[in-house]
Amino acid sequence: GRPAALPQVERMVGMFLNTVPVRLRVVNARAAIDWLQDVQRDLAAVRQHQHALLVDVQGWSDVPPSLPLFNSILVFENYPVDPLLRGAGESLRIVRATPYEQTTYPLSIFAVPGQALRISAVFDERCYDQPAIERILGHLRAMLEDIATRPDRRVGELCVLTEPEYRRVLGWSSHPDRDGHPKYAHELFEIQAELTPEAMAVEHEDGALCYRALNEAANRLARRLASLGVGADVRVGICLERSPGMVVALLAVLKAGGCFVPLDPRAPLDRLRFMIEDAKVAVVATSRSLRGLVATHRVHIVDIDGDRRGDGANLSRGSTSADLAYIIYTSGSTGWPKGVLLHQGGLANLVAAQIAEFECTARSRVLQFARLSFDAAVSEIFVTLAAGGTLVLASEDAMLPGAPLAECLRRASISLVTLPPSVLQAMPPGTDLPGLETIVSAGEVCPGEVVRQWSASHRFLNAYGPTEITVCATIDGSADPATASIGRPIRGARLYVLTDSLQMQPPGAVGELYVGGKGVARGYLNRPGLTAEMFVPDPFSDVPGDRLYRTGDLGRWLDDGRIDFVGRRDRQVKLRGFRIELGEVEAVLRRQPSVREAAVIVHEDEGGNKRLVGYVVPEPSALAGDDGSGLCDGMQADSPARGEADARSQRAATGRPAFPASTSPERLELDALRGALRR
């Protein structure tokens, strides 16, 4: 209820003030002038409580007693000067009245009306510094000027940046491509094959290929693909384990003018089937041992182990920057993966930019660590071959995080490697890698301790980029563990920190990261609605058709022009380099007949190890079966240790990965979930 006023306050001599706390609800969609009028009405209405003590207001509010109601105050100084005092005679004449108040709040802003509105601030130097206060006042002035100029503009569209700030942030946001359009990835490889034909291109435990041999093998396969109709935007599935044949197939697809679609042989059969049908894959390049995984689909199968005769000369087929280069499937919140359409221009820009950023040369030895279904593999393979370096392929067991990977790096004399921070953290303390020159951290947030540990003895780069912008958008080479930022845009890329209304945020303010430039994907395959939602027109570009990708990541500009990554605005997570929509895993769980409801989170144990954990509410009928077993018993029986042991036994016996005996969608989806949880 309304607090009672002090009965004699109006008859007391003196000037009495009371501070009234106000909760302002910012409505971005409302016109600024209308919203300010709403605020004015709220202020007038709250004056009925102006005699209430702040300690009472604190008790009535939901704010915990240990926290202040507010830590900043706005004072509008309109103290009246009695007109009788202005002409009170020669003995007393007021020339000027300048009010000044002491304040106990960390930040107090004073507005004094007159011929011009004067705004000043008093602040606690323990909480703010002078430059920060100057920025705040500058933003306030810019916003007030914007309201005065365009009062009908919506609140969310108001500009708070000063003109110098706007120019500075705009300069930070892009890294122009001054070299024009770079050559395509496969063309750069062909140039290297001509310059250094005998140099080693690919090394593998089963054999090696020099640049001449690799180029000729890729050309022969490209002609076979072209004879089957492979050309611009024709999708070719690549269902191969890490091997020289996989690299041959990738180059062959691009040389034929087609688009490759990675099909991980270790993925569940229903996922492979979905990708083949969703992408309308026409041809699949595979090996004899893996042919059975895709033989049931209506596709033409090309055995890379087949006829190796034919013309090994380069093809004369040309590509355009808009032609598709590859389609990568990522996690989707609907329970099914979504295909991202990446084009030749984006791949060409990535290769040219990362060769420069990584300082990759003909003497570089690069470990191909990522599986082909993860887009980091695109960078590892094509950057190395376009620079004339040596791509080293190792077995899965040899690259297990920890001691096996460290031994692999030493034995193969790797000089450049891209690894997720969690893999770097798994390295034994004091690991000595004398041949390793450059480490690229990518795939997840890089902790400061990882930067500190590895930058002391190696060149350390932190790379950032969603799949939708062709692998990489920014790189930080500062090796500063205090910030562990994601750096600045790479060549040909643009990055903005924006509000929901696509207004630029000033340095230090958190906003969503939007990426533009040459690497932006066409969109999502067969999902026009989602494409329109996530790929929006670029309001800062003069080029018709330029778009920005809404990453869903949050960040802020640091004072030196680097980007500080803050987190996500949705439920997408990164776990050991894998991009996971928690909603996809939950949807798979809910499709199980025995599950009524499900929730999935990332759990971190005391040692800092993270894993996916799923919680389910079972259907009553699933709590116990006729034999006394229940849902939990069934899932517990298939432990990760037992599953891995069975899989390794089958691989050892047959040379092929293990797959479930049942091919029902429910069983396969559950297997996919278990695989995600194990990762």
ABEGO torsion letter per residue (X at the ends): XBBBBBAAAAABBEBBBBBBBBBBBBBAABBAAAAAAAAAAAAAAAAAAAABBAAAAAAABABBAABBABABBBBBBABBBBAAAAAAEAABBBABBBBBBBBABABBBBBBBEABBBBBBBBBAAABBAAAAAAAAAAAAAAAAAAAABAABBAAABBABBAAAAAAAAAAABBBBAAEBBBBAAAAAAAAAAABAABBABBBAAEBBBAAAAAAAAAAAAAAAAAAGBBBGBBBBBBBBBBAAAAAAAAAAAAAGBBBBBBBAABBAAAAAAAAAAAGBABBBBBAAAAAAAAABBBBBBBAABBABEBABBBABBBBAABBABBBBBBBAAGBBBBBBBBAAAAAAAAAAAAAAAGBBAABBBBBABBAABAAAAAAAAAAAAAGBBBBBBBAAAABBEAAAAAAAAAAGBABBBBBAAAAAABBBGBBBAABABBBBBGBBBBAAAAAAAAAABBBBBBBEBAAAGGBABBBAAGBAAAGBAEBBBBGBBBBBBBAAGBBBBBGBBBBBBBBEAABBAEBBGBAAAAAAABBBBAABABBGBBBBBAGBBBBBBAAGBBBBAEBABABBBBGGBBBBAAAAAAAAAABAABABBBBBBBBBAAGBBBBBBBBBBBAAAABBAAGBBAAAAAAABBAAAAAAAAAAAAAAAGBBBBBABABAAAAAAAAAAAAAAX
